[in-house]
Amino acid sequence: MNLIEQRGGSKVRMAIKERFTVTELCALRNDLIQGGMIDSREAAELLQVFLAGRGYGVSQTDAIDAAGRVEMAGCSLPVLERELEGLALVM
């Protein structure tokens, strides 16, 4: 993720450390695909466990909604990452 900051009329790009590595996202994606994402609640639980294991809290309702959006996007990595970053609540 990048932020753009205005300084004296010019734009300066500031890199922000990604919360999740590509390896972590790929492993989670594989778990979701292998599970078939048949049940949104089970997929949401996987998202919650993934985030909790990294020190983040997660709303169950929001996780279910995010699981549905990830499923609708074919479990693409950019969508998965965006949804995880939106779900992650710092504890």
Summary of the structure (lengths in Angstrom):
residues: 91
radius of gyration: 15.0
end to end distance: 21.1
largest distance: 51.7
contacts: 238
relative contact order: 0.17
helix: 55%
strand: 18%
